[in-house]
Amino acid sequence: MPNDLTGQAIAITGASSGIGEATALACARAGASVALAARRADRIEALAARIEDEGGRAVALPTDVADERQARVFIEHAYEKLGRLDGLINNAGVMLLGPVEGADTDEWRRMVDVNVLGLLYCTHAAIPVMKRNEDPAGGHIVNVSSVAGRHASFGAAVYNFTKWGVCGFSEGLRQEVLHSGIRVTIIEPGFVETELLDHNTNPMVQAGAKHRKEEIGKVLEADDIANAIVYALAQPPHVSINEVLVRPTGQRT
């Protein structure tokens, strides 16, 4: 059966909205049990209840992945609650755009803390936990990067920095853990209709995003990326989908 995740236990960060929420639903509908992490406890608790109402299994574990202790506790609790850990979807992310000159450097720190360090903390905690798996052994780490991890653009320099870091880390990690049966996949979405752009208050950034969306036409939805993630997760153990770039058909770069 294609895209069958029956018996798998998947931990998902940034699960309170957008790609994370859609991925949690898609994984649960494909048969996986899911552990949900986000700072907004009410959102992930409601999502867990929805999944349970649909006949799935989900646990909500409020977490700020930028806090190393919380990230580690999330992974350990996911394992304890679900009985194993087959997959980690490092989806939590922040996109705060604007020029380097005159920037609020607190925004830089927030992006590095979540986009880079949060991903590292969760991954560092997950690898030894995945190695506890028996029948089948191994695991799968999916890191949600961005087309911004391939193409730099004006106003996105620091965001580009974080996402290029995710891509470089993911390839190095893939080579490190392959003999343990752990696969690593980078997902690189193009323009997706999510809350990410709402984090920006700069009117020039908002205007630029609106113009770009109009230029593209039909942009991606969170479900489109969730489908790509489930496809990668559902491959047989000897198949490793290393990189998936998904753009709207009308997006040039």
C-alpha positions as CSV (number, residue, x, y, z in Angstrom):
1,M,0.0,0.0,0.0
2,P,1.6,3.3,-1.0
3,N,2.3,5.9,1.7
4,D,1.6,3.4,4.4
5,L,3.1,4.4,7.8
6,T,1.3,1.8,9.9
7,G,3.2,1.0,13.0
8,Q,5.5,4.0,12.8
9,A,5.9,6.6,15.6
10,I,6.6,10.1,14.3
11,A,7.6,13.2,16.3
12,I,6.8,16.6,14.6
13,T,8.0,20.0,15.7
14,G,6.1,23.2,14.8
15,A,2.9,21.2,14.8
16,S,0.5,24.0,15.8
17,S,-0.1,25.3,12.3
18,G,0.9,25.2,8.7
19,I,3.1,22.5,7.4
20,G,3.6,20.9,10.8
21,E,-0.2,20.6,11.4
22,A,-0.8,19.2,7.9
23,T,2.0,16.7,8.3
24,A,0.7,15.5,11.6
25,L,-2.7,14.9,10.0
26,A,-1.2,13.2,6.9
27,C,1.1,10.9,9.0
28,A,-1.8,9.9,11.3
29,R,-4.1,9.2,8.3
30,A,-1.3,7.0,6.8
31,G,-1.3,4.9,10.0
32,A,1.4,6.5,12.2
33,S,1.1,7.5,15.8
34,V,2.4,11.1,16.3
35,A,3.9,13.3,19.0
36,L,3.2,17.0,18.5
37,A,5.5,19.7,19.7
38,A,4.9,23.5,19.6
39,R,4.8,26.4,22.1
40,R,1.1,26.9,21.6
41,A,-0.3,24.1,23.9
42,D,-3.9,24.8,23.0
43,R,-3.3,24.4,19.3
44,I,-1.5,21.0,19.5
45,E,-3.9,19.7,22.1
46,A,-6.8,20.5,19.8
47,L,-4.9,18.8,16.9
48,A,-4.2,15.7,19.0
49,A,-7.9,15.5,19.9
50,R,-8.9,15.8,16.2
51,I,-6.5,13.0,15.3
52,E,-7.8,10.8,18.1
53,D,-11.4,11.6,17.0
54,E,-10.5,10.3,13.5
55,G,-9.3,7.1,15.0
56,G,-5.6,7.9,15.2
57,R,-3.1,8.1,18.0
58,A,-1.5,11.5,19.0
59,V,0.1,13.1,22.0
60,A,0.5,16.8,22.5
61,L,3.8,17.8,24.2
62,P,4.1,21.6,24.5
63,T,7.8,22.5,23.7
64,D,10.0,25.4,22.8
65,V,12.6,23.6,20.6
66,A,15.0,26.6,21.1
67,D,15.4,25.5,24.7
68,E,17.8,22.5,24.6
69,R,16.3,20.9,27.7
70,Q,12.8,21.1,26.4
71,A,13.8,19.7,23.0
72,R,15.5,16.7,24.7
73,V,12.5,16.1,26.9
74,F,10.2,16.2,23.9
75,I,12.1,13.4,22.2
76,E,12.3,11.3,25.3
77,H,8.6,11.8,26.1
78,A,7.6,11.0,22.5
79,Y,9.5,7.7,22.8
80,E,7.9,6.9,26.2
81,K,4.4,7.8,25.1
82,L,4.5,6.1,21.7
83,G,6.8,3.1,22.6
84,R,9.4,3.8,19.8
85,L,10.6,6.6,17.6
86,D,10.8,6.0,13.8
87,G,10.7,9.5,12.5
88,L,11.5,13.1,13.5
89,I,10.1,15.9,11.4
90,N,12.1,19.1,12.2
91,N,9.6,21.6,11.0
92,A,9.6,24.4,13.6
93,G,10.8,27.6,11.9
94,V,10.7,31.3,12.0
95,M,11.1,33.6,8.9
96,L,11.8,37.2,9.8
97,L,12.8,39.1,6.7
98,G,14.4,42.5,6.1
99,P,17.8,44.1,5.2
100,V,20.9,43.4,7.3
101,E,21.6,47.1,7.9
102,G,19.5,48.4,10.7
103,A,18.1,45.0,11.6
104,D,16.8,44.1,15.0
105,T,19.5,41.5,15.9
106,D,17.1,39.9,18.4
107,E,15.2,38.6,15.3
108,W,18.5,37.1,14.0
109,R,18.9,35.2,17.3
110,R,15.4,34.0,17.2
111,M,15.8,32.5,13.7
112,V,19.1,30.9,14.6
113,D,17.7,29.6,17.9
114,V,14.7,27.9,16.2
115,N,15.7,27.2,12.6
116,V,19.2,25.9,13.5
117,L,19.7,25.2,17.1
118,G,16.2,23.8,17.7
119,L,16.7,21.4,14.8
120,L,20.1,20.4,16.1
121,Y,18.9,19.8,19.7
122,C,16.0,17.6,18.5
123,T,18.2,15.7,16.1
124,H,21.0,15.2,18.7
125,A,18.4,13.8,21.1
126,A,16.6,11.6,18.5
127,I,19.5,9.6,17.1
128,P,20.3,7.5,20.2
129,V,16.6,7.1,20.8
130,M,16.0,5.8,17.2
131,K,18.9,3.3,17.7
132,R,16.8,1.7,20.4
133,N,14.3,0.6,17.8
134,E,13.9,-3.1,17.1
135,D,12.1,-4.9,14.3
136,P,12.6,-2.8,12.2
137,A,15.6,-0.9,13.4
138,G,16.6,2.5,12.0
139,G,14.7,5.7,11.7
140,H,14.1,8.8,9.5
141,I,15.0,12.4,10.1
142,V,13.2,15.0,7.9
143,N,14.5,18.5,8.0
144,V,12.2,21.2,6.6
145,S,14.5,23.7,4.9
146,S,13.3,26.1,2.1
147,V,14.0,27.1,-1.4
148,A,15.8,29.9,0.5
149,G,18.3,27.3,1.4
150,R,19.3,27.2,-2.3
151,H,18.7,30.7,-3.6
152,A,19.6,33.9,-1.7
153,S,17.6,37.0,-2.1
154,F,17.6,40.6,-1.0
155,G,15.9,41.0,2.4
156,A,16.4,37.3,3.3
157,A,20.1,37.1,4.0
158,V,19.9,35.8,7.6
159,Y,17.0,33.5,6.8
160,N,19.0,32.2,3.9
161,F,21.9,31.7,6.3
162,T,19.8,29.5,8.6
163,K,18.3,27.4,5.8
164,W,21.6,26.9,4.0
165,G,22.9,25.7,7.3
166,V,20.1,23.1,7.5
167,C,20.9,21.8,4.1
168,G,24.7,21.4,4.8
169,F,24.0,19.8,8.2
170,S,21.5,17.4,6.7
171,E,23.9,16.0,4.1
172,G,26.7,15.7,6.6
173,L,24.3,13.9,9.0
174,R,23.1,11.6,6.3
175,Q,26.6,10.3,5.7
176,E,27.2,9.9,9.5
177,V,24.1,7.8,10.3
178,L,23.5,5.7,7.2
179,H,25.2,2.6,8.7
180,S,22.7,2.8,11.5
181,G,19.8,2.5,9.0
182,I,18.8,6.1,9.7
183,R,17.7,8.1,6.7
184,V,17.9,11.9,6.3
185,T,15.7,13.9,4.0
186,I,15.7,17.6,3.3
187,I,12.4,19.1,2.2
188,E,12.6,22.5,0.5
189,P,9.3,24.2,0.0
190,G,8.8,27.2,-2.3
191,F,6.1,29.7,-1.6
192,V,3.5,28.1,0.8
193,E,0.4,29.7,2.2
194,T,1.2,29.5,5.9
195,E,1.6,31.8,9.0
196,L,5.3,32.3,8.4
197,L,5.0,35.6,6.6
198,D,2.6,36.9,9.3
199,H,5.6,37.0,11.6
200,N,6.9,40.0,9.7
201,T,5.6,43.5,10.5
202,N,7.8,45.4,8.1
203,P,5.4,46.9,5.5
204,M,8.0,46.6,2.7
205,V,8.3,42.8,3.4
206,Q,4.5,42.4,3.4
207,A,4.1,44.3,0.2
208,G,6.9,42.3,-1.4
209,A,5.3,39.0,-0.4
210,K,2.0,40.1,-1.7
211,H,3.5,41.1,-5.1
212,R,5.4,37.8,-5.3
213,K,2.3,35.8,-4.6
214,E,0.3,37.6,-7.3
215,E,3.2,37.0,-9.7
216,I,3.3,33.3,-9.0
217,G,-0.5,32.7,-9.1
218,K,-1.6,29.6,-7.3
219,V,0.9,29.0,-4.5
220,L,1.4,25.8,-2.5
221,E,-0.7,24.7,0.4
222,A,0.6,23.0,3.6
223,D,-1.0,19.7,2.4
224,D,1.3,19.7,-0.6
225,I,4.4,19.7,1.5
226,A,2.9,17.2,4.0
227,N,2.2,14.8,1.0
228,A,5.9,15.1,0.0
229,I,7.0,14.3,3.6
230,V,4.8,11.2,3.9
231,Y,6.1,10.0,0.5
232,A,9.7,10.2,1.7
233,L,8.8,8.5,5.0
234,A,6.9,5.6,3.3
235,Q,9.8,4.4,1.1
236,P,11.2,0.9,1.8
237,P,14.3,0.9,4.1
238,H,16.8,0.6,1.3
239,V,15.4,3.7,-0.4
240,S,16.5,7.1,0.9
241,I,14.9,10.2,-0.6
242,N,17.6,12.7,0.3
243,E,16.2,16.0,-1.1
244,V,12.8,17.2,-2.2
245,L,12.4,20.6,-3.7
246,V,8.7,21.6,-4.2
247,R,7.8,24.9,-5.8
248,P,4.5,26.2,-7.1
249,T,4.4,25.7,-10.9
250,G,4.5,29.5,-11.4
251,Q,7.5,30.2,-9.1
252,R,10.7,31.0,-11.0
253,T,13.2,31.0,-8.1
